[in-house]
Amino acid sequence: MPTQYKMTSFYEPDEIANIWQKTEAPLPEVNDGQVAVRLDWISIDPGMMGWVTNKRSYMPPVQPGEVMRAFGVGEVTESSSLALGIGDLVTGFTGVQTEGVFSDKALRKIDTSIAPAHEYLSGLGMTGYTAYFGMMDIGQPKAGQTVVVSAASGAVGSIAAQLARNAGARVIGIAGGAEKTAYLRDTLKLAEAIDYKAGDVDEQMRELAPDGIDIYFDNVGGEILDAALRLINYQGTIVLCGGISQYGNMYEATGPKEYLQMVMQSIRMQGFTMRDYMHRVPEAIEHLFKARAEGNLIFREHVLEGIEKFPDAFHMLFAGENHGKLLLKV
């Protein structure tokens, strides 16, 4: 019997552990234009916090009683579709469940002869596309520039940092802990790394970026965003990809204290989500696949096994306990 995780209520601060219900239900009938899919991998993403919060966002929140929204990869096991057949491997919004029935228009076929299935949820999926468009379309790094990326050992941040490095920029990554900062220096080959858990971030940033910052790719918000604002160069760019420091209480999220620097330094600060770029996904795919094939792009994944690990995975993500892209192997 297929297993799902459903939301019982909207998120409230300090109540996130109590909003999940594990249920079982038979699959519905597969009608024309639909397929049944056995899920193999589920993506755990920071955007999930917005999806369970009853607040205006870039897409409607999941409603209580619905299966939790998530990207997934799986195999078609039954088909009433002309586009997808039994045995095809597909990805899309599949939800946190072991099996499901979906419209063929909601899914995209993937080719595992090119890359493993799970990479279509990490560097070759929405995670990679987000990093690509945020860094390359909004940030537009150039050789010799100084680029700072927060949460740089995370799923999106690590790819964004590598893309800027590949463009010839001097990249400084910010992460928490000696293991993560060593990964930034030794494996991702970034120029410098800042450990926000080991000393004052302002001081570390000033020391490592004596000529200021040209591009800041923000996944965190809060005090680290303020530190970057104090060092951003004239006509610099800040890419707002996320603000995980504020996700603990999205109803009372606070903005930057140093926002007047945007006026005084003529800074461009731009937020985005993938809904701005869905029409350009092939561009991202081409760039990411090429960089990966040439050995210039590394994906690190943190895998938990079993659908029952979903609540743990969700908590791990917002506690900063994962190393790289967090995936659930169903």
C-alpha positions as CSV (number, residue, x, y, z in Angstrom):
1,M,0.0,0.0,0.0
2,P,1.5,3.4,-1.0
3,T,2.6,5.6,1.9
4,Q,2.3,9.4,2.0
5,Y,3.2,12.2,4.4
6,K,0.4,14.7,4.7
7,M,0.2,18.1,6.4
8,T,-2.2,18.3,9.3
9,S,-2.0,22.0,9.9
10,F,-0.1,25.1,8.7
11,Y,3.3,25.7,10.2
12,E,3.6,27.8,13.4
13,P,6.9,28.7,15.2
14,D,8.1,25.8,17.3
15,E,5.3,23.5,16.0
16,I,6.9,22.1,12.8
17,A,7.5,18.6,14.2
18,N,3.8,18.2,14.9
19,I,2.3,18.9,11.4
20,W,3.0,15.7,9.6
21,Q,0.8,12.6,9.4
22,K,2.0,9.3,7.8
23,T,-0.9,7.7,6.0
24,E,-1.5,4.8,3.6
25,A,-4.0,4.7,0.8
26,P,-4.5,2.7,-2.4
27,L,-3.6,4.4,-5.7
28,P,-6.4,6.0,-7.6
29,E,-7.3,4.8,-11.1
30,V,-5.0,5.8,-13.9
31,N,-7.1,7.8,-16.4
32,D,-6.3,9.0,-19.9
33,G,-3.2,11.2,-19.9
34,Q,-2.0,9.9,-16.5
35,V,0.7,7.6,-15.3
36,A,1.4,5.8,-12.0
37,V,4.9,6.3,-10.7
38,R,6.9,4.4,-8.1
39,L,9.1,7.0,-6.4
40,D,12.7,6.3,-5.8
41,W,14.1,9.6,-4.7
42,I,12.5,12.7,-3.0
43,S,14.1,16.1,-2.7
44,I,14.2,17.9,0.6
45,D,14.4,21.7,0.0
46,P,14.4,24.9,2.0
47,G,11.4,26.1,-0.1
48,M,9.3,23.6,1.8
49,M,9.1,25.9,4.8
50,G,7.3,28.5,2.6
51,W,5.0,25.8,1.2
52,V,3.7,24.9,4.7
53,T,3.4,28.5,5.9
54,N,0.0,30.2,5.4
55,K,1.5,33.3,3.9
56,R,1.7,34.8,0.5
57,S,4.6,33.3,-1.5
58,Y,5.6,32.4,-5.0
59,M,3.2,29.5,-5.1
60,P,0.2,28.6,-3.0
61,P,0.8,26.8,0.3
62,V,0.1,23.1,0.8
63,Q,-3.3,22.8,2.4
64,P,-3.9,20.7,5.5
65,G,-4.9,17.2,4.5
66,E,-2.8,17.3,1.3
67,V,0.3,15.2,0.5
68,M,3.4,17.3,1.2
69,R,4.7,18.9,-1.9
70,A,8.2,17.8,-3.1
71,F,10.2,17.1,-6.2
72,G,10.8,13.5,-6.9
73,V,12.2,11.0,-9.4
74,G,10.7,7.6,-10.1
75,E,9.7,4.9,-12.6
76,V,6.4,4.7,-14.5
77,T,4.6,1.5,-13.5
78,E,1.3,2.0,-15.3
79,S,0.4,4.3,-18.2
80,S,-2.6,5.7,-20.0
81,S,-0.4,8.3,-21.7
82,L,0.9,8.7,-25.2
83,A,3.9,10.6,-24.0
84,L,5.2,8.3,-21.2
85,G,5.4,4.5,-21.1
86,I,6.0,1.8,-18.5
87,G,9.6,1.8,-17.5
88,D,10.2,5.5,-18.2
89,L,12.1,7.4,-15.5
90,V,10.5,10.8,-14.8
91,T,10.8,13.8,-12.5
92,G,8.5,16.5,-11.3
93,F,6.3,17.6,-8.4
94,T,5.5,14.1,-7.0
95,G,5.0,14.8,-3.3
96,V,6.4,12.9,-0.3
97,Q,5.0,9.5,-1.0
98,T,6.1,6.1,-2.2
99,E,3.8,6.0,-5.2
100,G,1.4,8.3,-7.0
101,V,-0.7,9.0,-10.0
102,F,0.1,12.1,-12.1
103,S,-0.8,13.9,-15.3
104,D,1.9,13.2,-17.9
105,K,2.1,17.0,-18.4
106,A,3.4,17.4,-14.8
107,L,6.4,15.1,-15.4
108,R,9.5,15.2,-17.5
109,K,11.4,12.1,-18.8
110,I,15.0,11.8,-17.7
111,D,17.9,10.0,-19.2
112,T,20.0,8.0,-16.7
113,S,22.6,7.1,-19.4
114,I,23.8,10.7,-19.0
115,A,23.6,11.0,-15.3
116,P,22.3,9.1,-12.2
117,A,18.6,9.6,-11.5
118,H,19.2,11.4,-8.2
119,E,21.3,14.1,-9.8
120,Y,18.2,15.3,-11.6
121,L,17.1,16.4,-8.1
122,S,20.4,18.0,-7.2
123,G,22.9,19.6,-9.6
124,L,21.0,18.7,-12.8
125,G,17.6,19.6,-11.5
126,M,15.8,22.6,-9.9
127,T,18.7,23.0,-7.4
128,G,21.2,23.5,-10.2
129,Y,18.8,25.6,-12.3
130,T,18.3,28.0,-9.3
131,A,22.1,28.3,-8.8
132,Y,22.6,28.9,-12.5
133,F,20.1,31.6,-13.0
134,G,20.8,33.4,-9.7
135,M,24.5,33.5,-10.3
136,M,24.9,33.7,-14.1
137,D,21.8,35.7,-15.1
138,I,21.5,38.1,-12.1
139,G,25.0,38.1,-10.6
140,Q,26.9,37.9,-13.9
141,P,30.3,37.2,-12.4
142,K,33.4,38.3,-14.3
143,A,37.1,37.4,-14.1
144,G,38.8,39.2,-11.3
145,Q,35.6,40.1,-9.3
146,T,35.2,39.2,-5.7
147,V,32.1,37.0,-5.1
148,V,30.8,35.9,-1.7
149,V,28.3,33.1,-1.4
150,S,26.5,32.2,1.9
151,A,25.5,28.7,2.8
152,A,28.2,27.8,0.2
153,S,28.5,24.1,1.2
154,G,24.7,23.7,0.7
155,A,22.9,22.4,-2.3
156,V,22.4,25.7,-4.2
157,G,25.2,27.6,-2.7
158,S,27.9,25.1,-3.7
159,I,26.8,25.1,-7.3
160,A,26.5,28.9,-7.4
161,A,30.0,29.2,-6.0
162,Q,31.5,26.8,-8.5
163,L,29.8,28.6,-11.4
164,A,31.3,31.9,-10.3
165,R,34.7,30.2,-9.8
166,N,34.4,28.8,-13.4
167,A,33.8,32.4,-14.6
168,G,37.1,33.5,-13.2
169,A,35.9,35.3,-10.1
170,R,37.6,35.1,-6.8
171,V,35.0,33.3,-4.7
172,I,34.7,33.4,-0.9
173,G,32.3,30.8,0.6
174,I,30.6,31.1,4.0
175,A,29.7,27.9,5.9
176,G,29.4,26.6,9.4
177,G,32.1,24.4,10.9
178,A,35.6,23.3,10.1
179,E,34.5,20.3,7.9
180,K,32.3,22.4,5.7
181,T,34.9,25.2,5.2
182,A,37.5,22.6,4.4
183,Y,35.2,21.2,1.8
184,L,34.9,24.7,0.2
185,R,38.7,25.1,0.0
186,D,39.9,21.6,-0.7
187,T,37.2,20.1,-2.8
188,L,35.4,23.1,-4.5
189,K,38.6,25.0,-4.8
190,L,37.2,28.3,-3.7
191,A,39.7,31.1,-3.0
192,E,38.7,31.5,0.7
193,A,36.2,30.2,3.2
194,I,34.6,31.9,6.2
195,D,33.4,29.8,9.2
196,Y,30.5,31.8,10.7
197,K,30.7,29.5,13.8
198,A,34.4,30.4,14.5
199,G,34.7,34.2,15.1
200,D,33.2,37.4,13.9
201,V,31.9,37.2,10.3
202,D,32.5,40.9,9.8
203,E,36.1,40.7,10.7
204,Q,36.7,37.5,8.6
205,M,35.0,39.1,5.6
206,R,37.0,42.3,5.8
207,E,40.2,40.4,6.1
208,L,39.4,38.1,3.1
209,A,37.8,40.8,0.9
210,P,40.1,43.9,1.5
211,D,38.9,45.4,-1.8
212,G,35.2,44.9,-1.1
213,I,32.6,42.6,-2.6
214,D,31.3,42.8,-6.1
215,I,28.6,40.1,-6.0
216,Y,27.0,38.6,-2.9
217,F,24.8,35.5,-3.4
218,D,22.6,35.3,-0.4
219,N,21.0,32.1,1.0
220,V,20.9,33.2,4.6
221,G,19.7,36.8,5.2
222,G,20.0,38.2,8.7
223,E,23.4,39.3,10.2
224,I,25.4,37.8,7.3
225,L,23.5,39.8,4.8
226,D,24.2,42.9,6.8
227,A,27.9,42.1,6.9
228,A,28.0,41.8,3.1
229,L,26.1,45.1,2.7
230,R,28.8,46.9,4.8
231,L,31.4,45.7,2.3
232,I,29.6,45.7,-1.0
233,N,31.3,47.8,-3.7
234,Y,29.8,50.7,-5.6
235,Q,27.2,49.4,-8.1
236,G,27.6,45.9,-6.7
237,T,25.0,43.2,-7.0
238,I,23.2,41.2,-4.3
239,V,21.3,38.1,-5.4
240,L,18.6,37.1,-3.0
241,C,18.1,33.4,-3.3
242,G,16.9,32.5,0.2
243,G,17.0,33.6,3.8
244,I,17.3,30.5,5.9
245,S,18.1,32.5,9.1
246,Q,14.5,33.8,8.9
247,Y,12.7,30.5,8.3
248,G,12.2,29.8,12.0
249,N,9.5,32.4,12.0
250,M,8.4,33.5,8.6
251,Y,5.5,35.5,10.0
252,E,8.0,37.9,11.6
253,A,11.0,37.8,9.2
254,T,13.2,40.8,9.5
255,G,15.0,42.7,6.8
256,P,18.5,44.0,6.6
257,K,19.6,46.8,9.0
258,E,22.1,48.0,6.5
259,Y,19.7,48.6,3.7
260,L,20.7,52.3,3.3
261,Q,24.0,50.9,1.8
262,M,21.9,50.1,-1.2
263,V,21.3,53.8,-1.7
264,M,24.7,55.1,-0.8
265,Q,26.6,52.5,-3.0
266,S,24.0,52.3,-5.8
267,I,23.6,48.6,-5.1
268,R,21.3,46.3,-7.1
269,M,19.5,43.8,-4.9
270,Q,17.3,41.3,-6.7
271,G,15.3,38.4,-5.5
272,F,14.1,35.5,-7.7
273,T,12.5,32.1,-7.9
274,M,12.5,29.5,-10.6
275,R,9.0,30.6,-11.8
276,D,10.9,33.6,-13.4
277,Y,13.0,31.2,-15.5
278,M,11.1,28.1,-16.3
279,H,11.0,29.1,-20.0
280,R,14.8,29.1,-20.0
281,V,15.5,25.8,-18.3
282,P,17.1,24.2,-21.4
283,E,19.8,26.9,-21.2
284,A,20.6,25.9,-17.6
285,I,20.6,22.2,-18.5
286,E,23.1,22.8,-21.3
287,H,25.5,24.8,-19.1
288,L,25.3,22.5,-16.1
289,F,25.7,19.2,-18.1
290,K,28.7,20.7,-19.9
291,A,30.4,21.8,-16.7
292,R,29.8,18.5,-15.1
293,A,31.1,16.5,-18.1
294,E,34.3,18.7,-18.1
295,G,34.9,18.0,-14.4
296,N,34.2,21.6,-13.4
297,L,31.1,21.0,-11.3
298,I,30.8,18.7,-8.3
299,F,27.6,17.8,-6.6
300,R,27.6,16.6,-3.0
301,E,24.5,14.8,-1.7
302,H,23.4,13.8,1.8
303,V,21.1,10.8,1.6
304,L,18.6,9.5,4.2
305,E,16.9,6.2,3.4
306,G,13.2,5.4,3.9
307,I,10.1,7.4,3.5
308,E,9.7,7.4,7.3
309,K,12.8,9.5,7.6
310,F,11.0,12.5,6.0
311,P,10.3,14.4,9.3
312,D,14.0,13.9,10.4
313,A,15.2,15.1,7.0
314,F,13.0,18.2,7.2
315,H,14.3,19.0,10.6
316,M,17.9,18.3,9.6
317,L,17.7,20.8,6.7
318,F,16.7,23.7,8.9
319,A,19.1,22.8,11.7
320,G,22.0,23.0,9.2
321,E,22.9,19.3,9.8
322,N,23.1,18.2,6.1
323,H,26.2,18.3,4.0
324,G,25.1,19.2,0.5
325,K,21.9,18.4,-1.3
326,L,19.5,16.6,1.0
327,L,17.7,13.6,-0.6
328,L,15.4,10.9,0.7
329,K,16.0,7.5,-0.9
330,V,12.5,6.0,-0.9
